[in-house]
Amino acid sequence: MKILENLKSITVKSNLKISSAIKKITQHECGVLLVINKKKIYGYLQEGDIKKALLKKNFKLNSSIEKIINKKPFTIKSNLSLEQKIQKLKNSARLRAPLINEHDHIVGLLYFPNFEKLFEGQILTFNKSLNKKRILLVGGGGYIGSLLVRLLLKSNYYVIVYDLFKFGLKSLNDVRKNKNLKIIKGDASEIKKLLSISFGIDAIIDLSGIVGDPASEINPTKTIVENYFNSKNLAEVAKMFKIERYVYISSCSVYGFAKGQKKINEKSKTNPLSLYAECKLNSEKAIFELADKNFNPTILRLATVFGYSPRQRFDLVINIFTYLAAKGHKIKVFGGDQYRPNVHVYDVANAIKLCLESPIKKVRNQIFNVGDNKLNLKIIDLAKIVSKLNKKSKVVIDSSLVDKRDYHVDFSKIKKVLKFETKYNISQGSKELYQKIKNNKFKNLKKINFSNFNVEIKNLYD
Ligand SMILES: NC(=O)c1ccc[n+]([C@@H]2O[C@H](COP(=O)([O-])OP(=O)(O)OC[C@H]3O[C@@H](n4cnc5c(N)ncnc54)[C@H](O)[C@@H]3O)[C@@H](O)[C@H]2O)c1
C-alpha cells in the first residue's frame, strides 16, 4: 500500500484525448489519472474505466476523457490514521482512493501499486520511458525475435518480449538488463496476461508459435492451438485496445507448390501443403476479418530465413548447408531443382521495423512478401554457393526423395511500396554464420535447441 502526495505526474486536463490518457496512465504504477480544479477533484479516471469504454462499439480514441471520467469518486478523509485509511479502502473493495482534507481539497492518493502478481514480481503495466514507442514482441525470444529486439532497442524503442522461451532465455542474455527492455515469460494462450501487457502498447508483432513443417506435424492439436487460435486471440486483444500497428508474421509457404506459375505475388492463389502453412493462412484470414478503422493489421509472408541470430537455428536450409560445410561434410540435396525464396534474418528484422515506421496508409490491411527477387534460387544453387566456403564440402544430389515445396516468389511490392532493400545475399549471410561456427561460437552443435523439431519432440515427452 502506498500514498502518493505529489500528484503532478497523474494530473491531467479534462480535454485530454483518450489515446493520450492510455499512454499517461500506463506510465505510473497507481493506475489512475486526476483532473483537479481549484484543488478539488473534478474528475477521476481509472485504468478500468478506459478498458470498459474501449469495449463500447462507438468508442473513439480521439475523443476527450471528459465523457468517461468519474466526477464523484469514492474518497477517504486524510486525517484518519493509516490503518483506518487502509481499512476504509478494503471495505469499499477498491484498489485506490483520493485523500481529501477538511476543505475537500485533494492532498494525496492511497493505492495498491498496479502490480500483477502473476508476473512473478515484475511490475509491467507502466514504464517511465515517456517518449518511446512501446512494442510488444510475442515470440520475441526466438530466431527472428531476438535479433529484432536488438534492432528496436538500438532504434530507441521500449520493447516488451513475451515468450514461452522454449529455447531458453540465453538469446537475450546480453540485453536483459537494458532499461528499455522488459522480458515476460508466458504462453500466448494466456489471455489475461496478454490483456495486462497490451494496454498502452503502440504495436504488437506476433512471432510466436510452432515454427516449421516438421515441428508442426508432431502434435497437430497443439499446433492448431499455438499457430491458429493464439494468433487469432492476440489479434482480438490488439483490436480491443485499438492498438494501431499489428504485424503478423506469416510465411511464403502458404503458396505451396506452384509449378507453372511464373512468379507468385501477394494476389496469387495460395496452396498450403502442410499443417504449418494451413494454420498461417487461416490466421491471416482471421486477422483480416477483424480489421476496422482502428485495427490495421499487416501480414508479412517471409521467405525461408537464413543467417546468424542470438537464438540460432540449424534446421533451415541454408543454415543446415552452412553447418555441413563448416564440418567439411557432404551437402546432400533432395531433387534440387525446386525454387526457394530466401531472406537473411537481419533483413527480416529490418522489414518488420519498416512496417512500424512506414505511414499507416501504406501498411494497413496489407500483405507483403518479404525477401528479394535476387534471392529466389534453386536448392542446388544454394548448396553450390554454400559449398564454396569449404573445398572439402561437396554437393551430392539425391533424386529418391523430393521436397514438393517449390515456389518462385515476387518481392516487388515491398520494394516498391516500403522501399525495402535487403542487405545480405546468400554468400554473405552463410559466410558470417560459417565464421561463427569456426570461431566456436556454438559450444555444442548437436544441442537440440538448434532444431525446432527436436525441441517439440522433447516437449512431447517431458
Ligand atoms: N525462420 C523462418 O524461416 C520463417 C519463415 C517464415 C515465417 N516464419 C515465422 O516467423 C516467426 C518467428 O520464427 P522464428 O524462426 O524466429 O522461430 P522460433 O521458433 O525461433 O521463434 C518462435 C518463438 O516463439 C516462442 N513461442 C512459441 N510458442 C509460444 C507460445 N505459445 N507462447 C509464447 N511464445 C511462444 C518460442 O519460445 C520462440 O522464442 C514464426 O511465426 C514463423 O512461423 C519464420
PDBQT file of the ligand as one rigid body, heavy atoms in Angstrom, charges set to zero:
ROOT
HETATM    1  N1  LIG A 501      12.516 -18.778 -39.789  1.00  0.00    +0.000 N 
HETATM    2  C1  LIG A 501      11.881 -18.856 -40.936  1.00  0.00    +0.000 C 
HETATM    3  O1  LIG A 501      12.430 -19.324 -41.962  1.00  0.00    +0.000 OA
HETATM    4  C2  LIG A 501      10.476 -18.365 -41.075  1.00  0.00    +0.000 A 
HETATM    5  C3  LIG A 501       9.909 -18.294 -42.340  1.00  0.00    +0.000 A 
HETATM    6  C4  LIG A 501       8.614 -17.862 -42.468  1.00  0.00    +0.000 A 
HETATM    7  C5  LIG A 501       7.909 -17.462 -41.358  1.00  0.00    +0.000 A 
HETATM    8  N2  LIG A 501       8.475 -17.526 -40.123  1.00  0.00    +0.000 N 
HETATM    9  C6  LIG A 501       7.665 -17.120 -38.978  1.00  0.00    +0.000 C 
HETATM   10  O2  LIG A 501       8.399 -16.189 -38.202  1.00  0.00    +0.000 OA
HETATM   11  C7  LIG A 501       8.041 -16.324 -36.821  1.00  0.00    +0.000 C 
HETATM   12  C8  LIG A 501       9.294 -16.478 -35.982  1.00  0.00    +0.000 C 
HETATM   13  O3  LIG A 501      10.026 -17.615 -36.426  1.00  0.00    +0.000 OA
HETATM   14  P1  LIG A 501      11.453 -17.993 -35.858  1.00  0.00    +0.000 P 
HETATM   15  O4  LIG A 501      12.229 -18.567 -36.978  1.00  0.00    +0.000 OA
HETATM   16  O5  LIG A 501      12.004 -16.856 -35.086  1.00  0.00    +0.000 OA
HETATM   17  O6  LIG A 501      11.057 -19.204 -34.900  1.00  0.00    +0.000 OA
HETATM   18  P2  LIG A 501      11.470 -19.546 -33.391  1.00  0.00    +0.000 P 
HETATM   19  O7  LIG A 501      10.939 -20.909 -33.137  1.00  0.00    +0.000 OA
HETATM   20  O8  LIG A 501      12.930 -19.323 -33.198  1.00  0.00    +0.000 OA
HETATM   21  O9  LIG A 501      10.683 -18.476 -32.534  1.00  0.00    +0.000 OA
HETATM   22  C9  LIG A 501       9.394 -18.630 -32.057  1.00  0.00    +0.000 C 
HETATM   23  C10 LIG A 501       9.348 -18.065 -30.654  1.00  0.00    +0.000 C 
HETATM   24  O10 LIG A 501       8.000 -18.164 -30.194  1.00  0.00    +0.000 OA
HETATM   25  C11 LIG A 501       8.019 -18.669 -28.875  1.00  0.00    +0.000 C 
HETATM   26  N3  LIG A 501       6.745 -19.369 -28.660  1.00  0.00    +0.000 N 
HETATM   27  C12 LIG A 501       6.323 -20.498 -29.248  1.00  0.00    +0.000 A 
HETATM   28  N4  LIG A 501       5.106 -20.819 -28.818  1.00  0.00    +0.000 NA
HETATM   29  C13 LIG A 501       4.744 -19.859 -27.929  1.00  0.00    +0.000 A 
HETATM   30  C14 LIG A 501       3.596 -19.621 -27.145  1.00  0.00    +0.000 A 
HETATM   31  N5  LIG A 501       2.569 -20.468 -27.179  1.00  0.00    +0.000 N 
HETATM   32  N6  LIG A 501       3.567 -18.542 -26.353  1.00  0.00    +0.000 NA
HETATM   33  C15 LIG A 501       4.620 -17.677 -26.306  1.00  0.00    +0.000 A 
HETATM   34  N7  LIG A 501       5.730 -17.852 -27.028  1.00  0.00    +0.000 NA
HETATM   35  C16 LIG A 501       5.794 -18.931 -27.832  1.00  0.00    +0.000 A 
HETATM   36  C17 LIG A 501       9.203 -19.616 -28.813  1.00  0.00    +0.000 C 
HETATM   37  O11 LIG A 501       9.628 -19.811 -27.472  1.00  0.00    +0.000 OA
HETATM   38  C18 LIG A 501      10.208 -18.862 -29.675  1.00  0.00    +0.000 C 
HETATM   39  O12 LIG A 501      11.004 -17.997 -28.893  1.00  0.00    +0.000 OA
HETATM   40  C19 LIG A 501       7.097 -17.507 -36.760  1.00  0.00    +0.000 C 
HETATM   41  O13 LIG A 501       5.768 -17.048 -36.762  1.00  0.00    +0.000 OA
HETATM   42  C20 LIG A 501       7.383 -18.247 -38.040  1.00  0.00    +0.000 C 
HETATM   43  O14 LIG A 501       6.275 -19.021 -38.452  1.00  0.00    +0.000 OA
HETATM   44  C21 LIG A 501       9.755 -17.968 -39.954  1.00  0.00    +0.000 A 
ENDROOT
TORSDOF 0
